[in-house]
Amino acid sequence: MTETQRSGRVREINGPIVTIDLPGVRSGEQVKIGELGLIGEVISLRGEQAVVQTYESTDGVRPGEPAIGLGWPLSAELGPGLLGGIFDGVQRPLEKIAIESGDYIRRGLALPALDRSKQWEFEPNTTLELGAQIGTGTVLGTVQETATITHKILVPPGIRGELSELAPAGSYDIESTIAQVRVPGQGPNLPGRSQRLSLYHRWPVRRPRPYSKRDDGISPLITGQRVIDSFFPQLKGGKGAVPGPFGAGKTVVQQQVARWSNADIVIYVGCGERGNELVDVLETFPQLEDPYTGRKLMEKTLLVANTSNMPVVAREASIYIGLTMAEYYRDMGYDVVMLADSTSRWAEALREVSGRLGQMPVEEGYPAYLASRLAAVYERAGRVETYDAGSGSVTLIGAVSPPGGDFSEPVTSHTKDIIETFWALSKELADARHYPSIDWVTSFSAHVHTAAEWWHEQVDPSWEQRRGQALGLLARDAELSRIVNLVGPEALSDTQRWELEGASLVKEGVLQQSALDEIDTFCSPRKQFALLDLVLAIYDQGADLIALGVPVSELQNMPQLAKVRRCKSMYNSDQVESIRALGREIEQAFETIRLEYAKQAEHS
């Protein structure tokens, strides 16, 4: 036992909530419980008694067993070796646990997140000189963590002083000293001290990591999914949510974002989801290729897996573990996307713990602090200026699983008030096999005007106008569909029936996108706009012909329309010119029809 550790006894056990006698323990401190050494966290103090929530089952633990205060809060190990890793909800490496414990995690098993034996090639920052004043976020040097990611070794937050030693280039394990800093004393009569720095450090996961200043997002997170990028864009550093009922495709949407987004680092947190879904993620991701580098996707990916049969309290911790690692790479100047699947399971963990503590429940049994906890989590997303590595961002996208698809339930409604991008999944669209089943009526994005600047510069100046036209057509379709359901399509004029046809082309030719289609699973921004422009050009030209008196049935029977619906799967992202050629072919067909009717009008 170290000087910072203190010993006490277990007094009372209530599921994952354990009351201990431990004088001097602090709120938030980690504690080892019982002979098994179960790890827990102090969540409240009552004199010399502490209430601890454990991250593992307390079955078999008895009053009187030892309780040891470890002297630090729940913290994440941050350093080289995180990328490509698969961790549980408290950052234990699952691959090493499988070797030590088999298919099931042995209770009390404690393994460090980072490999202590692996050697890393450290390159010191040549611009630093001995005697220089350094502080939070100063880049001491670099380590090539993977083939595509250079890991910057930063001075941990809270340390400031004079650089007295910097290790030369060479191979080091993560515990080796790579720098020494003379930290001044806190007063005139207090001596300074020498602070040793290594390749890694620990950080309390519930405390946001500091930054120089917060900036507004300037560029969209490109996901390759048309309904997201073209209709409801998400900025790098933004906050988004994917709510939807069971079977609507939340996990697939998040996996597509993880696989195809143009973020530098991807962190996927499976929080309380079914084991078969997470097994699919764990088996699939190591086989995937990063479309931007051609390397393995896992070289820029971290997975945190906490399935529904694992300890419920660890669900809450898993979100904070993922956020802390995301902020760590953000501090290096990287754009990080973190996907939390799902925040509803995280909120259920809060509800269970609050119930065990006897706290007053409010909406549907959730604690009164649900909204503030959700807001605190999403607030850790954002684009920031780091201290020494330029700008970086954390984009946080949380899945929400409202019971019965009821978006008025507390987790969904509070989340909707906090986030900026809302991709609402529809059970009706999913039942109709329209995927992604993102409902264009109830979804929204607060980033359209900012994203438009990027689209106008990089793709086409008419993007925002075309997007607005398509959404207007879809809104008109919703109105006309109600009339059709009541009295049938015969009650509509040709103009209205062509509006329905145009909306159908938007839905089938643009919005639908199969994650299993090798060609269409990813769609570049240029292809996205080409498809959208093609469909709307057809609608515009057809509307002009109907105004000349051409029957809508003649336009609906054009064979080219079927080709337009299949176009997304016929041409890949490098064949945008073929899509434009199809548009010219259809334009010629429309012109032929126009000339025929113009001649008939002359003869009549």
Secondary structure as UniProt FT lines:
FT   TURN            3..4
FT   STRAND          6..14
FT   TURN            15..16
FT   STRAND          17..21
FT   TURN            23..24
FT   TURN            27..28
FT   STRAND          29..33
FT   TURN            34..37
FT   STRAND          38..46
FT   TURN            47..48
FT   STRAND          49..54
FT   TURN            59..60
FT   TURN            63..64
FT   STRAND          66..73
FT   STRAND          75..78
FT   TURN            80..81
FT   TURN            83..84
FT   STRAND          86..87
FT   TURN            89..90
FT   HELIX           94..101
FT   TURN            102..103
FT   TURN            107..108
FT   STRAND          120..124
FT   TURN            126..127
FT   TURN            130..131
FT   STRAND          133..134
FT   TURN            136..137
FT   STRAND          139..144
FT   STRAND          150..154
FT   TURN            157..158
FT   STRAND          161..166
FT   STRAND          170..172
FT   TURN            174..175
FT   STRAND          177..183
FT   TURN            188..189
FT   STRAND          193..198
FT   STRAND          201..204
FT   TURN            205..206
FT   STRAND          213..215
FT   HELIX           227..231
FT   TURN            236..237
FT   STRAND          239..243
FT   TURN            246..247
FT   HELIX           250..260
FT   STRAND          265..271
FT   HELIX           275..284
FT   HELIX           285..287
FT   TURN            291..293
FT   HELIX           297..300
FT   STRAND          301..306
FT   TURN            308..309
FT   HELIX           313..331
FT   TURN            332..333
FT   STRAND          335..341
FT   HELIX           343..356
FT   TURN            357..358
FT   HELIX           363..365
FT   TURN            368..369
FT   HELIX           370..379
FT   STRAND          382..385
FT   STRAND          391..400
FT   HELIX           403..405
FT   TURN            407..408
FT   HELIX           410..418
FT   STRAND          421..422
FT   HELIX           427..431
FT   TURN            432..433
FT   TURN            440..442
FT   STRAND          444..445
FT   TURN            446..447
FT   HELIX           448..458
FT   TURN            461..462
FT   HELIX           463..487
FT   HELIX           489..491
FT   HELIX           494..506
FT   HELIX           507..511
FT   TURN            515..516
FT   TURN            518..520
FT   HELIX           525..547
FT   TURN            548..549
FT   HELIX           552..556
FT   HELIX           559..570
FT   TURN            573..574
FT   HELIX           576..603
//
